[in-house]
Amino acid sequence: MIVKQLKDLWQLAFADSPQAINAFFSTAYSPARCQVLMEDDRVVAALHWLDTQYRGQKLAYLYAVATHPDFRRRGLCRTLMNHTEKLLKAQGYAGALLSPASDGLRKMYGSMGYRDCCYCAKLSVPAAAEPAVLRPVGIDEYTRLRRQYLPEDGVIQEGENLTYLASFAKFYAGDDFLLAASVEGAALQGVELLGNTQAAGGITAALGCTEGTFRTPGNETMLAMFLPLNPSAQAPGYLGFPFD
């Protein structure tokens, strides 16, 4: 029953398709990584988190933070966040990450102590005349290769994070790059390109697209905010896929 209410709340808050919502619940949902507020046996606010790592410390990536439209402006989100942060600290998490979807949310989370972190660059290119050489890879190989390509200040996302990502993206490797991407018609959406960014045009051509957009390590666009939960926690610099 609660899972159905969580899905209904998700749809109300984010207007995602049932397929997209079911993808999360079939790959990454866990009751142990979900907190809810109830009123009269009704879910009125909820959030989920995914486990990540940074420099040997465990971080929680908070995701799909939502309040039912009928119960907004009552401080429920702040109550839920405060409760979750205390729980995470008690469970040994060093910090919490989240990706605000708007400037208003960025300001709200800033008032809760979260600070900007995790930047990226975005690259848009036409297909090159010469396609790149690449091959599909599975989750296990992608996991291994991503650790090699990830910047030193990057967040490690594995396990259910990659299983969830694989529900809407495919993984590819070349001699000097690693890619998670989806294709819609003639457009390639590179969720994350690590390694040789000069290969972007060739990758676009190799996957049969005319245009490609790619997210890569860089310092142009803020992707996430960070709240330390212990004194030694450090804010990471790169979050490859914030599931936006």
C-alpha positions as CSV (number, residue, x, y, z in Angstrom):
1,M,0.0,0.0,0.0
2,I,2.7,2.5,0.9
3,V,4.6,1.8,-2.3
4,K,1.5,2.8,-4.3
5,Q,1.2,6.0,-2.3
6,L,4.8,6.8,-2.8
7,K,4.4,6.3,-6.6
8,D,1.3,8.5,-6.6
9,L,3.1,11.2,-4.7
10,W,6.0,11.0,-7.1
11,Q,3.7,11.4,-10.1
12,L,1.9,14.4,-8.5
13,A,5.2,16.1,-7.5
14,F,7.2,15.5,-10.7
15,A,4.7,14.5,-13.4
16,D,7.0,11.7,-14.5
17,S,5.6,8.9,-16.6
18,P,4.5,5.6,-14.9
19,Q,7.3,3.8,-16.8
20,A,9.9,6.2,-15.3
21,I,8.5,5.9,-11.8
22,N,8.3,2.1,-12.0
23,A,11.9,2.0,-13.2
24,F,13.1,3.6,-10.0
25,F,10.9,1.4,-7.8
26,S,12.0,-1.8,-9.6
27,T,15.8,-1.0,-9.5
28,A,16.7,1.4,-6.7
29,Y,13.9,1.7,-4.2
30,S,14.5,0.3,-0.7
31,P,12.3,0.8,2.4
32,A,15.6,1.2,4.3
33,R,16.5,4.2,2.2
34,C,13.1,6.0,2.3
35,Q,11.6,8.3,4.8
36,V,7.9,9.4,4.9
37,L,5.6,11.6,6.9
38,M,2.1,10.3,7.3
39,E,-1.2,11.9,8.2
40,D,-4.3,9.8,8.8
41,D,-2.5,6.8,7.1
42,R,-1.8,8.9,4.1
43,V,1.7,9.7,2.8
44,V,2.0,13.4,2.7
45,A,5.8,13.8,2.2
46,A,8.6,11.5,1.3
47,L,12.2,11.2,0.1
48,H,14.5,8.5,-1.0
49,W,18.3,8.2,-1.0
50,L,20.9,6.3,-2.9
51,D,24.2,5.2,-1.4
52,T,27.4,6.8,-2.7
53,Q,31.0,7.0,-1.7
54,Y,33.6,9.8,-1.6
55,R,37.2,9.4,-0.4
56,G,36.3,6.4,1.7
57,Q,33.3,8.0,3.3
58,K,29.6,7.1,2.8
59,L,27.4,9.8,1.4
60,A,23.6,9.7,0.9
61,Y,22.3,11.2,-2.3
62,L,18.8,12.4,-1.4
63,Y,16.4,12.0,-4.3
64,A,12.7,12.7,-5.2
65,V,12.0,14.9,-2.1
66,A,8.3,15.6,-2.4
67,T,5.4,17.0,-0.5
68,H,1.8,16.3,-1.5
69,P,0.3,19.5,-3.1
70,D,-2.5,19.6,-0.5
71,F,0.0,19.7,2.4
72,R,2.6,22.3,1.2
73,R,3.6,25.4,3.0
74,R,3.4,23.7,6.4
75,G,7.1,23.0,6.9
76,L,6.7,19.3,6.3
77,C,9.7,19.2,3.9
78,R,12.0,20.8,6.5
79,T,10.7,18.4,9.2
80,L,11.3,15.4,6.9
81,M,14.8,16.7,6.0
82,N,15.8,17.3,9.6
83,H,14.6,13.8,10.6
84,T,16.4,12.2,7.7
85,E,19.7,14.0,8.4
86,K,19.6,12.8,12.1
87,L,18.9,9.3,10.9
88,L,21.8,9.4,8.4
89,K,24.2,10.7,10.9
90,A,23.3,7.9,13.3
91,Q,23.8,5.4,10.6
92,G,27.4,6.6,9.9
93,Y,26.9,8.7,6.8
94,A,29.5,11.5,6.5
95,G,27.3,13.8,4.4
96,A,24.2,14.3,2.2
97,L,24.0,15.3,-1.4
98,L,21.0,16.6,-3.4
99,S,20.4,18.1,-6.8
100,P,17.9,21.1,-6.6
101,A,15.6,21.3,-9.6
102,S,15.1,25.1,-9.4
103,D,16.6,28.3,-8.0
104,G,13.8,28.4,-5.5
105,L,14.7,24.9,-4.2
106,R,18.4,25.8,-4.2
107,K,17.6,28.8,-1.9
108,M,15.4,26.6,0.3
109,Y,18.1,23.9,0.7
110,G,20.6,26.6,1.3
111,S,18.6,27.8,4.3
112,M,18.9,24.2,5.6
113,G,22.7,24.3,5.5
114,Y,23.4,22.8,2.1
115,R,26.1,24.4,0.0
116,D,26.8,24.3,-3.7
117,C,29.2,21.6,-4.9
118,C,29.7,19.2,-7.8
119,Y,30.1,21.1,-11.1
120,C,30.2,19.9,-14.7
121,A,30.6,21.1,-18.2
122,K,28.0,20.6,-21.0
123,L,29.1,20.0,-24.6
124,S,26.9,20.1,-27.7
125,V,28.3,18.8,-31.0
126,P,27.2,17.7,-34.5
127,A,28.0,14.2,-35.7
128,A,31.6,14.0,-37.0
129,A,32.4,12.7,-40.5
130,E,34.4,9.8,-39.0
131,P,32.6,7.7,-36.4
132,A,34.4,6.7,-33.2
133,V,35.2,3.1,-32.4
134,L,33.2,2.1,-29.4
135,R,31.5,-1.0,-27.9
136,P,28.6,-1.7,-25.5
137,V,29.6,-2.7,-22.0
138,G,27.6,-4.2,-19.2
139,I,27.1,-2.8,-15.7
140,D,30.0,-4.8,-14.2
141,E,32.6,-3.5,-16.7
142,Y,31.2,0.0,-16.6
143,T,31.6,0.0,-12.8
144,R,35.3,-1.1,-13.1
145,L,36.1,1.4,-15.9
146,R,34.3,4.3,-14.2
147,R,36.6,4.0,-11.2
148,Q,39.5,4.4,-13.6
149,Y,38.1,7.4,-15.5
150,L,36.4,9.2,-12.5
151,P,38.1,12.5,-11.5
152,E,39.8,12.4,-8.1
153,D,37.1,14.6,-6.6
154,G,34.3,12.5,-8.1
155,V,31.5,10.7,-6.3
156,I,31.5,6.9,-6.7
157,Q,28.0,5.7,-7.7
158,E,27.6,1.9,-8.1
159,G,25.2,-0.9,-7.3
160,E,21.6,0.1,-7.5
161,N,22.6,3.6,-8.8
162,L,23.9,2.0,-12.0
163,T,21.1,-0.5,-12.2
164,Y,18.7,2.5,-12.1
165,L,20.8,4.4,-14.7
166,A,20.7,1.4,-17.0
167,S,16.9,1.6,-17.1
168,F,17.1,4.7,-19.3
169,A,20.7,4.7,-20.6
170,K,23.2,2.4,-22.2
171,F,26.9,2.0,-21.5
172,Y,29.7,2.3,-24.0
173,A,33.5,2.2,-23.9
174,G,36.2,3.3,-26.4
175,D,40.0,3.2,-26.2
176,D,40.1,6.5,-24.2
177,F,36.5,7.3,-23.1
178,L,33.6,5.9,-21.2
179,L,30.0,6.9,-21.9
180,A,26.5,6.5,-20.4
181,A,23.9,7.7,-23.0
182,S,20.4,7.5,-24.4
183,V,19.2,8.1,-27.9
184,E,15.9,9.8,-28.8
185,G,15.4,9.9,-32.6
186,A,18.4,11.5,-34.1
187,A,19.5,13.1,-30.8
188,L,22.1,11.6,-28.4
189,Q,21.9,12.5,-24.8
190,G,25.3,11.8,-23.1
191,V,24.4,11.4,-19.4
192,E,28.1,11.2,-18.6
193,L,31.2,11.3,-20.8
194,L,34.5,10.6,-19.1
195,G,37.9,10.6,-20.7
196,N,38.5,12.0,-24.2
197,T,35.8,14.7,-24.8
198,Q,37.2,15.3,-28.3
199,A,35.6,12.0,-29.3
200,A,32.1,13.4,-28.7
201,G,31.4,14.1,-32.4
202,G,32.6,10.7,-33.4
203,I,30.5,9.0,-30.7
204,T,27.5,10.9,-32.0
205,A,28.1,9.5,-35.5
206,A,28.8,6.0,-34.3
207,L,25.5,5.8,-32.5
208,G,23.6,7.0,-35.6
209,C,22.7,10.5,-34.4
210,T,23.1,13.9,-36.0
211,E,23.4,15.9,-32.8
212,G,24.9,15.0,-29.4
213,T,24.8,16.7,-26.0
214,F,27.2,15.5,-23.3
215,R,27.8,16.1,-19.6
216,T,31.5,16.0,-18.7
217,P,33.7,17.0,-15.7
218,G,34.1,20.7,-15.6
219,N,33.3,23.8,-13.6
220,E,30.5,25.5,-15.6
221,T,27.2,24.2,-14.1
222,M,26.4,23.4,-10.5
223,L,24.8,19.9,-10.2
224,A,24.5,19.3,-6.5
225,M,24.5,20.7,-2.9
226,F,26.2,19.2,0.1
227,L,25.5,19.0,3.8
228,P,28.3,17.6,6.1
229,L,27.1,15.3,8.8
230,N,30.4,14.9,10.6
231,P,33.3,17.3,11.1
232,S,35.7,15.5,8.7
233,A,33.3,15.3,5.8
234,Q,34.5,17.0,2.6
235,A,32.3,18.3,-0.2
236,P,32.9,16.4,-3.5
237,G,33.6,18.3,-6.7
238,Y,31.9,16.1,-9.3
239,L,28.7,14.1,-9.4
240,G,28.4,12.4,-12.8
241,F,24.7,11.6,-13.0
242,P,22.3,13.4,-10.7
243,F,19.3,11.6,-12.2
244,D,17.7,14.8,-13.3
